[in-house]
Amino acid sequence: MRYIIYSTFSEYCCNEGSEDVPISIGDKVIKRRKEVKMTQAELAKDICTQSQVSRIEKNEIMPSSETLFLIANKLNVSMDYFFGVEKVNNIIRGKKICQDYLESREFETLEVFVDAQLQTIITDYEYKYFNWVKAVCSAYTSKDLEASIQRLEELADKDIGVKDPDLDASIFNSLAIFYRNIGELHKADRAIEKAKYIIRNNELYNDTAVKVYYQYATLLMISEDYHRCLEFAQEGINMCLDNNIMYLFDRLLYLYCGAKQDLNNISVRDKDLFILGYGLAKIKNDIDLVELYEKELTAFNNLLPKMEEAT
């Protein structure tokens, strides 16, 4: 395909962006410091320099989990205070916060939070969930894909006695993405097939499942593997249609039509799908995707006379 959004690993491991951006840690620090009537110098004593506190409050630097722990103790709050974690969560402490930070792609902040959680007493399920998030964050912050892959492989083999097909599919999806990015295509295909098996076996017809098909189809498009891109995009589209899911539907249509166009197998009927996806992207005000659709539609219109001559 001539046009596609090239992104960091983060786009392939997480959901689309969220409008609700979590409040920054620096804002929480300065708010609490003023509540307890403490100066920057007093807060910094025995922890770091006053200049560092100032930069933290201005959100210029991200404190390490150790530094943040000391700041929390001095301000007489728990670490959870800085991330807005509620005291009671029926599924997992901090899971909602992880999802918010993943969606807003604030990986440095999220990594500090996850590191802090992993240092506390947590359940086996929390350990598995937080380590998956840690692997995603590390791939973005340190670019150490091998370390992230090793962490994910250990999680994939870990039986915790708690069934969560969403998490299991996400782990294998992340593995597949990272394997492709280091050129281990065979391992990537095995991992994505495991993710698809989990989806089918658990009838997991939701946003997580759609994301698996979309993200891998995107990577296949970038790799110019148009036949398989078409296959994954079609499966994702079918899942959206069969289960009334709008999440990523417009992007799947773009990949599907684009793959057909690059295979010189696009028809006049496919233009209707292009227009449908274009309309959905405009409704969602997804400016980047709208521009991509417009470029592809222009290319399609230029190709149309040649198609008509051939028939």
C-alpha positions as CSV (number, residue, x, y, z in Angstrom):
1,M,0.0,0.0,0.0
2,R,1.3,3.4,-0.8
3,Y,0.2,5.1,2.4
4,I,0.1,3.8,5.9
5,I,0.6,5.3,9.4
6,Y,4.1,4.3,10.6
7,S,4.1,4.3,14.4
8,T,6.1,3.1,17.3
9,F,5.6,-0.2,19.0
10,S,3.1,1.5,21.3
11,E,0.4,1.8,18.6
12,Y,0.5,-2.0,18.0
13,C,0.4,-3.0,21.7
14,C,-2.3,-0.7,22.9
15,N,-5.7,0.6,22.2
16,E,-6.5,3.7,20.2
17,G,-6.0,7.0,22.0
18,S,-8.4,8.1,24.7
19,E,-9.8,11.5,25.3
20,D,-9.5,11.1,29.0
21,V,-5.8,11.8,29.7
22,P,-4.8,10.9,33.2
23,I,-3.7,13.7,35.5
24,S,0.1,14.1,35.6
25,I,2.1,13.0,38.6
26,G,3.7,16.5,38.9
27,D,0.3,18.1,39.3
28,K,-0.5,15.6,42.1
29,V,2.8,16.3,43.9
30,I,2.4,20.1,43.9
31,K,-1.2,19.8,44.9
32,R,-0.5,17.6,47.9
33,R,2.6,19.6,48.9
34,K,0.6,22.7,49.1
35,E,-2.2,20.9,51.1
36,V,0.3,20.0,53.8
37,K,1.9,23.4,53.6
38,M,5.4,22.1,52.7
39,T,8.0,23.9,50.7
40,Q,9.9,22.4,47.8
41,A,13.1,22.5,49.9
42,E,11.4,20.6,52.8
43,L,10.1,18.0,50.4
44,A,13.4,17.6,48.7
45,K,15.4,17.1,51.9
46,D,17.0,13.6,52.1
47,I,15.3,12.6,48.8
48,C,16.7,14.7,46.0
49,T,17.6,18.3,45.1
50,Q,15.0,21.1,45.2
51,S,15.7,21.6,41.5
52,Q,14.6,18.0,40.9
53,V,11.4,18.5,42.9
54,S,10.7,21.7,40.8
55,R,11.2,19.8,37.6
56,I,9.0,16.9,38.8
57,E,6.2,19.4,39.6
58,K,6.5,21.0,36.2
59,N,6.3,17.5,34.6
60,E,9.7,18.0,33.0
61,I,11.1,14.7,34.4
62,M,9.6,11.5,35.6
63,P,10.7,10.4,39.1
64,S,11.9,6.8,39.6
65,S,9.6,4.5,41.6
66,E,12.1,4.7,44.5
67,T,12.0,8.6,44.5
68,L,8.3,8.7,44.2
69,F,7.9,6.2,47.1
70,L,10.0,8.6,49.3
71,I,8.0,11.6,48.2
72,A,4.7,9.7,48.9
73,N,5.9,8.9,52.4
74,K,6.9,12.5,53.2
75,L,3.6,13.8,51.9
76,N,1.8,11.1,53.9
77,V,0.0,9.5,51.0
78,S,0.2,6.1,49.3
79,M,1.8,5.6,45.9
80,D,-1.7,5.0,44.6
81,Y,-2.5,8.7,45.3
82,F,-0.4,9.8,42.3
83,F,-2.2,7.5,39.9
84,G,-5.8,7.9,41.0
85,V,-6.2,4.2,42.0
86,E,-9.2,3.5,44.0
87,K,-8.8,1.5,47.2
88,V,-11.2,-1.2,46.1
89,N,-11.2,-2.8,42.7
90,N,-13.2,-6.0,42.2
91,I,-10.9,-7.2,39.4
92,I,-7.4,-5.8,40.0
93,R,-5.8,-2.9,41.8
94,G,-4.8,-0.3,39.3
95,K,-6.1,-2.0,36.2
96,K,-8.2,0.9,35.1
97,I,-5.2,3.2,35.6
98,C,-3.1,1.0,33.4
99,Q,-5.7,1.0,30.7
100,D,-5.9,4.8,30.8
101,Y,-2.2,5.3,30.6
102,L,-1.8,2.7,27.8
103,E,-4.5,4.4,25.8
104,S,-2.9,7.8,26.2
105,R,0.5,6.3,25.6
106,E,2.1,7.7,28.7
107,F,4.6,4.8,29.0
108,E,7.2,6.4,31.2
109,T,4.6,7.3,33.8
110,L,2.9,4.0,33.6
111,E,6.2,2.1,33.9
112,V,6.9,3.9,37.2
113,F,3.4,2.9,38.5
114,V,3.8,-0.7,37.4
115,D,7.3,-1.0,39.0
116,A,5.8,0.3,42.2
117,Q,2.9,-2.3,42.1
118,L,5.3,-5.1,41.4
119,Q,7.2,-4.3,44.6
120,T,4.1,-4.8,46.7
121,I,2.3,-7.9,47.8
122,I,0.1,-8.8,44.8
123,T,-1.9,-11.8,43.6
124,D,-0.7,-14.1,40.9
125,Y,-3.1,-12.6,38.5
126,E,-1.9,-9.0,39.3
127,Y,1.7,-10.2,38.8
128,K,0.8,-11.5,35.3
129,Y,-1.2,-8.5,34.3
130,F,1.4,-5.9,35.6
131,N,4.3,-7.8,33.9
132,W,2.4,-7.8,30.6
133,V,2.1,-4.0,30.9
134,K,5.7,-3.7,32.0
135,A,6.8,-5.6,28.9
136,V,4.8,-3.2,26.7
137,C,6.2,-0.2,28.4
138,S,9.8,-1.4,28.3
139,A,9.5,-2.0,24.5
140,Y,8.7,1.7,24.1
141,T,10.8,3.3,26.8
142,S,14.1,1.3,26.5
143,K,13.5,-0.2,23.0
144,D,14.8,-3.5,24.5
145,L,12.5,-5.9,22.6
146,E,14.5,-9.0,23.6
147,A,13.9,-8.3,27.3
148,S,10.2,-7.6,26.6
149,I,9.9,-10.9,24.6
150,Q,11.6,-12.9,27.4
151,R,9.2,-11.4,30.0
152,L,6.2,-12.2,27.7
153,E,7.3,-15.8,27.1
154,E,7.5,-16.4,30.8
155,L,4.0,-15.0,31.3
156,A,2.6,-17.1,28.4
157,D,3.8,-20.3,30.1
158,K,2.6,-19.2,33.6
159,D,-0.5,-21.0,34.8
160,I,-2.1,-18.9,37.6
161,G,-5.4,-20.7,37.8
162,V,-7.4,-17.7,36.8
163,K,-9.0,-17.6,33.4
164,D,-8.7,-14.3,31.5
165,P,-8.8,-14.8,27.8
166,D,-8.5,-11.1,27.1
167,L,-5.1,-11.0,28.9
168,D,-3.9,-14.2,27.4
169,A,-4.8,-13.1,23.9
170,S,-3.1,-9.7,24.5
171,I,0.1,-11.4,25.7
172,F,0.4,-13.5,22.6
173,N,-0.6,-10.5,20.4
174,S,2.3,-8.5,21.9
175,L,4.6,-11.4,21.4
176,A,3.7,-11.6,17.8
177,I,4.2,-7.9,17.3
178,F,7.6,-7.9,18.9
179,Y,8.8,-11.0,17.1
180,R,7.9,-9.4,13.7
181,N,9.8,-6.3,14.7
182,I,13.0,-8.3,15.3
183,G,12.5,-10.4,12.1
184,E,11.4,-13.6,13.8
185,L,8.5,-14.1,11.4
186,H,7.9,-17.8,12.1
187,K,7.7,-17.2,15.9
188,A,5.5,-14.2,15.2
189,D,3.1,-16.3,13.2
190,R,3.0,-19.0,15.9
191,A,2.2,-16.4,18.5
192,I,-0.6,-14.8,16.5
193,E,-2.1,-18.2,15.8
194,K,-2.2,-18.8,19.5
195,A,-3.9,-15.5,20.1
196,K,-6.5,-16.4,17.4
197,Y,-7.0,-19.8,19.0
198,I,-7.7,-18.2,22.4
199,I,-10.2,-15.9,20.7
200,R,-12.1,-18.7,18.9
201,N,-11.9,-21.1,21.8
202,N,-13.3,-18.6,24.3
203,E,-15.7,-16.9,21.8
204,L,-13.9,-13.7,22.6
205,Y,-15.7,-11.4,20.2
206,N,-14.9,-8.0,21.6
207,D,-12.6,-5.0,21.2
208,T,-9.6,-7.0,22.3
209,A,-10.1,-9.6,19.6
210,V,-10.7,-7.0,16.9
211,K,-7.5,-5.3,18.0
212,V,-5.5,-8.5,17.5
213,Y,-6.6,-8.8,13.8
214,Y,-6.1,-5.1,13.1
215,Q,-2.7,-4.8,14.6
216,Y,-1.3,-7.9,12.9
217,A,-2.9,-6.8,9.6
218,T,-1.1,-3.5,9.9
219,L,2.2,-5.1,10.4
220,L,1.6,-7.4,7.4
221,M,0.8,-4.3,5.3
222,I,4.0,-2.6,6.4
223,S,5.8,-5.8,5.4
224,E,4.0,-5.8,2.0
225,D,2.5,-9.2,2.7
226,Y,-0.7,-8.1,1.1
227,H,-2.4,-11.5,0.8
228,R,-2.1,-12.2,4.5
229,C,-3.0,-8.6,5.4
230,L,-6.2,-9.1,3.4
231,E,-6.9,-12.3,5.3
232,F,-6.5,-10.7,8.7
233,A,-8.4,-7.6,7.8
234,Q,-11.3,-9.6,6.4
235,E,-11.5,-11.7,9.6
236,G,-11.5,-8.5,11.7
237,I,-14.2,-6.9,9.5
238,N,-16.4,-10.0,9.8
239,M,-16.0,-10.0,13.6
240,C,-17.1,-6.3,13.6
241,L,-20.1,-7.0,11.4
242,D,-21.2,-10.2,13.2
243,N,-21.0,-8.6,16.7
244,N,-21.9,-5.0,16.0
245,I,-18.5,-3.7,16.9
246,M,-17.4,-0.3,15.6
247,Y,-14.0,-0.3,17.2
248,L,-11.3,-0.1,14.5
249,F,-13.9,-0.9,11.8
250,D,-12.8,2.1,9.7
251,R,-9.2,1.2,9.9
252,L,-9.8,-2.5,9.0
253,L,-11.7,-1.3,5.9
254,Y,-8.8,0.9,5.0
255,L,-6.3,-2.1,5.3
256,Y,-8.7,-4.4,3.4
257,C,-9.2,-2.1,0.4
258,G,-5.6,-1.0,0.4
259,A,-4.4,-4.6,0.3
260,K,-6.7,-5.4,-2.6
261,Q,-5.5,-2.3,-4.5
262,D,-1.9,-3.2,-4.0
263,L,-2.7,-6.7,-5.3
264,N,-4.4,-5.1,-8.4
265,N,-7.5,-6.9,-7.3
266,I,-9.8,-4.0,-6.3
267,S,-13.2,-3.6,-7.9
268,V,-15.6,-0.8,-8.4
269,R,-17.7,-2.3,-5.5
270,D,-14.7,-2.0,-3.2
271,K,-14.9,1.8,-3.7
272,D,-18.1,1.7,-1.7
273,L,-16.2,0.2,1.2
274,F,-13.5,2.9,0.8
275,I,-16.2,5.5,1.0
276,L,-17.8,3.9,4.0
277,G,-14.6,3.8,5.9
278,Y,-13.8,7.4,4.8
279,G,-17.2,8.5,6.2
280,L,-16.6,6.7,9.5
281,A,-13.2,8.3,9.8
282,K,-14.7,11.8,9.2
283,I,-17.4,11.1,11.8
284,K,-14.7,10.2,14.4
285,N,-12.6,13.2,13.3
286,D,-9.6,10.9,12.8
287,I,-7.7,13.4,10.8
288,D,-4.7,11.1,10.0
289,L,-7.0,8.4,8.7
290,V,-9.1,10.8,6.7
291,E,-6.0,12.0,4.9
292,L,-5.0,8.4,4.1
293,Y,-8.4,7.6,2.8
294,E,-8.3,10.7,0.6
295,K,-5.0,9.7,-0.9
296,E,-6.2,6.2,-1.6
297,L,-9.4,7.4,-3.1
298,T,-7.5,9.7,-5.4
299,A,-5.3,6.8,-6.5
300,F,-8.4,4.7,-7.0
301,N,-10.1,7.3,-9.2
302,N,-6.9,7.6,-11.3
303,L,-7.0,3.8,-11.7
304,L,-10.7,3.5,-12.5
305,P,-10.5,4.5,-16.2
306,K,-7.9,1.8,-16.8
307,M,-10.1,-0.7,-15.1
308,E,-13.1,0.2,-17.3
309,E,-10.9,0.0,-20.4
310,A,-9.8,-3.5,-19.4
311,T,-13.4,-4.7,-19.1
